[in-house]
Amino acid sequence: MTAIIGTSGSGKSTLMKLLAGFWDFEKGDIKIGGIGVKDLSMNYLNTIISYVDQNTFLFDDSILGNIRVGKKAATNDEVIEAAKRAGCHDFIVALPDGYDTIAGDRLSGGEK
C-alpha cells in the first residue's frame, strides 16, 4: 500500500486524479511500473488504484447499501469484510443501528 500525503494545496488530489486516469494531460507522462497511464486500460487502473475523494458522497440508504454499491450482489459477509479492510467496521458496529444506519447527510464529513 502506498499513501500520498502532503500539505493542503500541494497537489495530492490532482496527482491521484491524473494517476487514476480521471483527468487527461497533454504534457509529460505518468508511469506505473514503467508503463504510461495513458497506455493502461481504465479496468486495469481500477484494479490497482483505490481513490477516496475528500468530498465523499453517500446515498440516502443504509451503510450496508452504500458499501454494496460497488458490488450489488455482495453478501453481508463480503460487505463486512470490505468494511474491515477499509478500517471502518468498528466505527460502523458502534453506531446505534450498525450496518443498518441510514447514511446520506446524517453522518459528519469525517464519519463519511
C-alpha positions in Angstrom: 0.0 0.0 0.0 1.2 3.5 -0.8 -0.3 6.7 0.6 0.0 10.1 -0.9 0.5 12.7 1.8 1.2 16.4 1.8 0.1 19.8 3.0 -3.2 21.4 1.9 -2.9 22.6 -1.7 0.2 20.6 -2.6 -1.5 18.6 -5.4 -2.4 15.3 -3.8 -5.9 15.2 -5.3 -4.6 16.4 -8.7 -1.9 13.7 -8.7 -4.4 11.0 -7.8 -6.9 12.0 -10.4 -4.2 12.0 -13.1 -2.7 8.8 -11.9 -6.1 7.0 -11.8 -6.9 8.2 -15.3 -9.8 10.5 -14.2 -8.2 13.5 -15.8 -6.2 13.8 -19.1 -3.0 15.7 -19.5 -1.1 17.0 -22.6 2.5 17.3 -21.3 4.8 14.9 -19.6 4.0 11.3 -18.6 2.9 9.4 -15.5 4.1 5.9 -15.3 3.2 2.8 -13.3 5.8 0.1 -13.5 7.4 1.9 -16.4 4.2 2.0 -18.4 2.4 5.3 -19.1 -1.1 5.5 -17.6 -2.4 6.5 -21.0 -1.4 3.1 -22.2 -3.2 1.3 -19.4 -6.9 0.4 -19.6 -9.3 2.0 -17.1 -10.2 -1.5 -16.0 -6.6 -2.3 -15.1 -6.2 1.1 -13.3 -9.3 0.4 -11.3 -7.9 -2.9 -10.1 -4.6 -1.4 -8.8 -5.7 2.1 -7.6 -8.2 3.0 -4.9 -9.0 6.6 -4.5 -11.2 8.2 -1.8 -12.0 11.8 -2.7 -12.2 14.4 0.1 -15.7 15.2 -0.9 -17.4 11.9 -0.1 -20.9 11.2 -1.4 -23.2 8.7 0.3 -26.6 7.7 -0.9 -29.6 8.2 1.4 -29.5 4.5 2.2 -28.1 2.2 4.9 -24.4 1.9 5.3 -24.7 -1.7 4.1 -26.4 -0.4 0.9 -23.8 2.3 0.4 -20.9 -0.2 0.6 -22.8 -2.7 -1.6 -23.0 -0.1 -4.4 -19.5 -1.3 -5.5 -20.8 -4.9 -5.9 -24.6 -5.2 -5.9 -24.6 -9.0 -5.4 -22.2 -8.8 -2.4 -23.2 -10.9 0.6 -23.4 -9.3 4.0 -20.1 -11.2 4.9 -18.4 -9.6 1.9 -19.6 -6.1 2.9 -18.4 -6.6 6.4 -15.0 -7.9 5.1 -14.8 -4.8 2.9 -15.5 -2.5 5.8 -12.9 -4.3 7.9 -10.3 -3.9 5.1 -11.2 -0.2 4.9 -10.8 0.2 8.7 -14.3 1.3 9.4 -16.0 -1.8 10.7 -15.5 -1.0 14.4 -17.0 2.5 13.8 -20.0 1.1 11.9 -20.8 -1.5 14.6 -20.6 1.1 17.3 -23.5 3.1 15.6 -26.9 2.6 17.2 -28.2 0.7 14.1 -24.8 -0.7 12.9 -24.8 -1.5 9.2 -28.5 -0.6 9.0 -27.7 3.0 9.9 -29.0 5.4 7.3 -26.1 7.3 5.9 -26.7 10.2 3.5 -26.4 13.6 5.2 -26.8 12.1 8.7 -23.0 11.5 9.1 -20.4 14.2 9.5 -17.7 14.7 6.9 -15.2 12.9 9.0 -17.5 10.0 9.7 -18.2 9.6 5.9 
